């Protein structure tokens, strides 16, 4: 994830300010959810909206370490997300990291969501052909057949992604994924809720262009709503909900600790703000509509004190932050009790 965070942070935090945000003064076994099925004919006028489901809370992080961290395992989270270059299987180091990540998640009986993203340089701004994209997806499925949930492309409307001006190509990727794995859960290309048009195409405009290219509406939309969340505002999420009929998954969101041009301003005020944002995400924002089905908070532990992005639940020196306790409390309030035999850190375990 670090490969894109440094370039995004300045734009994102500036946009948050423009939106009016106040400056930050043992493993359990559970069956994965049944795959969402889609209409067999892409030319259908519209796909059926997914039925409302109980909100599920997950964690998004590319690092493998959290999957063996007892403080994470104790929380009872069953959903995790990884983000990979579309050509990850052609990059030895990325393939090794991905295999370790997926093996750990599988060992923990976790439901995995994979988001495809741009390639590493020098192909950073080059879109694959549909055939190239499809071929590597089929290879992924053959290599990791237990992974059945996918986001077509990451932050597709953001100008840092080559899909931003090519929604029709993104639509063809979406159709290819559905064709290549009819039993998989395929999410529409991910949207970022940056409202400053210098940095992204309007999320609703891009979504409508995608629908026009498809000829029908996807059953599940993917959203990264950092801007609205960190403004403690429902506006950007509500706009997308009003514009589409399908289910919505927050596939990456969180309270942000870092500030523009500063590495990791983890002051007490910023950490308290981060926790309040995470509570807002898991409370009012996630319950804005029954169509919001999943929320993935991004970043388990800060990789280092000089990281360019910081929305981590655990500090670089391994200390849980207020946001970790906010997440644990939200999980417990939703009926997911921690496994105190694994860790006594979750607040509910203090009583045991």
C-alpha positions in Angstrom: 0.0 0.0 0.0 2.9 2.4 0.6 3.5 2.5 -3.1 0.7 4.9 -3.6 0.1 6.5 -0.2 2.8 9.1 -0.3 1.5 10.5 -3.6 -2.1 10.6 -2.3 -1.7 12.1 1.1 -1.2 15.7 0.1 -4.1 15.8 -2.3 -6.4 13.9 0.1 -5.6 16.0 3.2 -6.0 19.3 1.3 -9.3 18.1 0.1 -10.4 17.1 3.6 -9.5 20.6 4.8 -11.6 22.0 1.9 -14.5 20.0 3.0 -14.6 21.7 6.3 -12.9 19.1 8.5 -11.8 20.5 11.9 -8.0 20.2 12.3 -7.1 17.3 14.6 -6.8 19.4 17.9 -7.1 -19.6 18.8 -8.4 -18.8 15.5 -12.1 -19.3 14.9 -13.8 -21.2 12.1 -16.6 -19.5 10.3 -18.1 -20.3 6.9 -17.5 -17.5 4.4 -20.5 -15.8 3.0 -22.2 -17.2 0.0 -21.0 -15.6 -3.2 -23.2 -12.9 -4.8 -24.5 -14.1 -8.1 -24.9 -11.8 -11.1 -27.0 -11.9 -14.2 -25.6 -14.2 -16.8 -26.2 -11.7 -19.6 -24.1 -8.5 -19.4 -26.5 -6.8 -21.8 -29.3 -7.0 -19.2 -30.7 -3.5 -18.4 -29.8 -3.7 -14.7 -28.5 -6.3 -12.2 -30.5 -7.0 -9.1 -29.4 -5.0 -6.1 -27.9 -7.1 -3.4 -30.2 -7.8 -0.5 -29.5 -5.9 2.8 -27.2 -7.8 5.1 -25.8 -7.3 8.6 -22.8 -4.9 8.6 -19.5 -6.8 8.5 -16.3 -5.1 9.7 -12.9 -6.0 8.2 -9.3 -4.8 8.0 -7.3 -3.8 4.9 -3.6 -4.0 5.0 -0.9 -5.2 2.6 1.5 -6.2 5.3 1.5 -9.8 6.5 2.4 -9.3 10.1 -1.1 -8.4 11.3 -2.4 -11.8 10.3 -0.3 -13.4 13.0 -0.7 -10.6 15.6 -2.7 -12.0 18.5 -4.2 -8.5 19.2 -5.8 -8.7 15.7 -6.8 -12.3 15.9 -8.5 -11.7 19.3 -10.8 -9.1 17.8 -12.8 -11.7 15.9 -12.6 -9.9 12.6 -13.3 -12.4 9.8 -12.8 -10.2 6.7 -9.5 -8.9 5.3 -8.5 -7.1 2.2 -5.3 -7.0 0.1 -4.5 -4.7 -2.8 -2.2 -5.9 -5.6 -0.9 -4.7 -8.9 -2.9 -6.3 -11.7 0.3 -8.0 -12.9 1.4 -9.2 -9.4 2.0 -12.7 -10.5 4.6 -11.6 -13.0 6.6 -9.8 -10.2 8.5 -12.4 -8.1 8.8 -10.2 -5.0 5.1 -9.3 -5.1 4.0 -12.8 -5.8 6.0 -14.0 -2.8 4.4 -11.4 -0.5 1.0 -12.1 -1.9 1.4 -15.9 -1.3 2.5 -15.4 2.3 -0.4 -13.0 2.9 -3.0 -15.3 1.4 -1.6 -18.4 3.2 -1.8 -16.6 6.5 -5.3 -15.4 5.9 -6.4 -18.9 4.8 -4.8 -20.5 7.9 -6.9 -18.1 10.0 -10.1 -19.0 8.0 -10.5 -15.4 7.0 -12.6 -14.2 4.0 -10.3 -12.4 1.6 -11.1 -9.5 -0.7 -8.5 -8.6 -3.3 -8.4 -5.2 -5.1 -6.6 -4.9 -8.4 -4.5 -1.8 -8.9 -2.1 -0.3 -11.4 1.2 -1.9 -12.2 4.5 -0.9 -10.8 6.8 1.4 -12.9 7.5 1.6 -15.8 3.9 0.4 -16.5 2.4 2.7 -13.8 0.1 4.6 -16.1 -0.4 1.9 -18.7 -3.7 0.1 -18.8 -3.5 -3.6 -19.6 -5.6 -4.9 -22.5 -8.7 -6.8 -21.5 -7.0 -10.0 -22.6 -3.9 -9.4 -20.5 -6.1 -8.5 -17.5 -8.2 -11.6 -18.0 -5.3 -13.9 -18.5 -3.6 -12.9 -15.3 -6.9 -13.1 -13.4 -7.4 -16.6 -14.6 -3.9 -17.5 -13.5 -4.6 -15.9 -10.1 -7.8 -18.0 -9.7 -5.9 -21.2 -10.7 -3.1 -20.4 -8.1 -5.4 -19.2 -5.3 -8.8 -20.8 -5.9 -10.1 -20.2 -2.4 -10.1 -16.4 -3.1 -13.5 -15.5 -4.5 -14.1 -11.8 -3.8 -12.5 -9.1 -6.0 -12.6 -5.3 -6.6 -12.1 -4.7 -10.3 -9.8 -1.7 -9.9 -8.5 0.6 -7.1 -9.7 4.2 -6.8 -10.7 4.3 -10.5 -11.8 7.9 -10.6 -8.6 9.3 -9.0 -6.3 11.0 -11.6 -3.4 9.0 -10.2 -5.0 5.9 -11.8 -5.0 5.3 -15.5 -8.7 4.3 -15.3 -9.7 7.8 -14.4 -10.3 8.8 -18.0 -11.2 5.4 -19.2 -14.4 4.1 -17.5 -15.3 2.1 -20.6 -12.1 0.1 -20.2 -12.7 -0.4 -16.5 -16.2 -1.7 -17.5 -14.7 -4.3 -19.7 -12.4 -5.4 -16.9 -15.5 -5.8 -14.7 -17.2 -7.9 -17.4 -14.1 -10.0 -17.8 -13.9 -10.8 -14.1 -17.6 -11.8 -14.1 -17.2 -14.0 -17.2 -14.0 -15.6 -15.9 -15.5 -16.4 -12.5 -19.3 -16.5 -12.5 -19.4 -17.8 -8.9 -17.2 -15.1 -7.6 -18.3 -11.9 -5.9 -17.1 -9.1 -8.2 -17.3 -5.5 -7.1 -17.4 -2.5 -9.4 -14.2 -0.5 -9.8 -13.5 1.3 -6.5 -14.3 5.0 -6.2 -12.5 7.6 -4.1 -14.6 10.4 -2.6 -12.2 13.3 -3.3 -14.4 16.3 -4.0 -11.7 18.6 -5.4 -11.9 18.1 -9.2 -8.1 18.8 -9.5 -7.5 15.4 -8.2 -10.3 13.1 -9.3 -13.3 12.8 -11.5 -16.5 13.2 -9.5 -17.4 9.8 -8.0 -21.1 10.0 -9.2 -20.1 11.1 -12.7 -17.6 8.3 -13.0 -20.1 5.8 -11.7 -22.7 6.9 -14.2 -20.2 6.6 -17.0 -19.4 3.1 -15.9 -23.1 2.2 -15.9 -23.5 3.6 -19.4 -20.5 1.6 -20.6 -21.9 -1.6 -19.0 -25.5 -1.2 -20.0 -26.5 -2.2 -16.5 -25.7 -1.4 -12.9 -23.2 -3.5 -10.8 -24.7 -5.3 -7.8 -22.0 -4.1 -5.4 -20.1 -0.8 -5.4 -16.7 -0.2 -3.8 -16.0 3.1 -2.0 -12.9 4.6 -0.3 -14.6 7.4 1.6 -11.7 9.0 3.4 -12.7 12.6 2.7 -16.2 12.4 4.0 -15.2 10.2 7.0 -12.4 12.6 8.1 -14.8 15.5 7.8 -17.2 13.6 10.0 -19.7 14.1 7.1 -22.1 11.7 5.4 -22.3 13.8 2.3 -20.0 12.1 -0.1 -21.3 8.6 0.8 -24.9 9.8 0.7 -24.3 11.1 -2.9 -23.2 7.7 -4.1 -26.0 6.0 -2.4 -28.5 8.3 -4.0 -26.9 7.8 -7.5 -26.8 3.9 -7.4 -29.1 1.1 -6.4 -26.7 -1.6 -5.5 -25.0 -2.5 -2.2 -22.0 -0.5 -1.1 -18.8 -1.7 0.6 -16.3 0.7 2.2 -13.3 -1.3 1.0 -10.8 1.2 2.4 -11.4 4.0 5.0 -10.1 5.2 8.3 -9.3 8.2 10.5 -6.1 9.8 9.2 -3.3 10.8 11.7 -0.8 12.3 9.2 -1.0 15.9 8.0 0.1 17.4 4.7 3.9 17.4 4.3 4.4 15.9 7.7 5.5 12.3 8.2 3.5 11.1 11.2 2.1 13.8 13.4 0.9 11.4 16.1 0.0 14.0 18.7 -2.6 13.2 21.4 -5.1 15.4 19.6 -4.5 13.7 16.2 -4.8 10.3 17.7 -8.1 11.3 19.5 -9.4 12.7 16.2 -8.4 9.4 14.4 -10.4 7.4 17.0 -13.4 9.7 16.7 -13.4 9.3 12.9 -13.2 5.5 13.2 -16.2 5.6 15.6 -18.0 7.8 13.1 -17.3 5.4 10.3 -18.4 2.3 12.2 -21.4 4.1 13.6 -23.4 6.8 11.7 -21.6 6.5 8.4 -21.8 2.7 8.1 -25.5 2.8 9.2 -26.5 5.5 6.8 -28.2 2.8 4.7 -28.9 -0.9 5.0 -27.2 -1.2 1.6 -23.9 -0.6 3.2 -22.8 -4.1 3.9 -19.1 -4.1 4.8 -16.5 -1.7 6.1 -12.7 -2.3 5.9 -10.5 0.0 8.1 -7.1 0.6 6.5 -3.8 0.0 8.3 -3.0 -2.2 11.2 0.4 -1.0 12.3 2.5 2.0 11.2 5.6 0.6 9.3 7.9 3.3 10.7 7.9 6.8 12.3 8.9 8.3 8.9 5.9 6.8 7.0 4.2 9.1 4.6 0.7 7.8 5.4 -0.6 7.1 8.9 -4.1 5.7 9.7 -2.7 2.8 11.8 -4.4 1.2 14.7 -1.0 0.3 16.2 1.9 2.7 16.5 5.3 2.0 14.9 6.6 0.9 18.4 3.8 -1.6 18.8 1.5 0.4 21.2 -2.3 0.2 20.5 -3.8 3.6 19.8 -7.2 4.9 20.8 -8.5 3.9 17.4 -7.7 0.3 18.2 -9.9 0.4 21.3 -12.6 2.3 19.3 -12.6 -0.6 16.8 -12.7 -3.2 19.5 -15.6 -1.5 21.2 -17.5 -1.3 17.9 -17.0 -5.0 17.3 -18.2 -5.9 20.8 -21.2 -3.6 20.4 -22.1 -5.4 17.2 -22.0 -8.8 19.0 -18.5 -9.9 18.1 -16.9 -10.8 21.3 -13.1 -10.9 21.5 -11.1 -14.1 22.2 -9.5 -13.1 25.4 -7.4 -16.3 25.5 -5.5 -14.9 22.5 -5.0 -11.3 23.9 -6.2 -9.4 26.9 -5.8 -6.0 25.1 -9.4 -5.6 23.8 -11.4 -3.6 26.3 -14.0 -6.3 26.9 -11.2 -8.6 28.0 -10.4 -6.4 31.0 -13.5 -7.8 32.7 -12.4 -11.4 32.3 
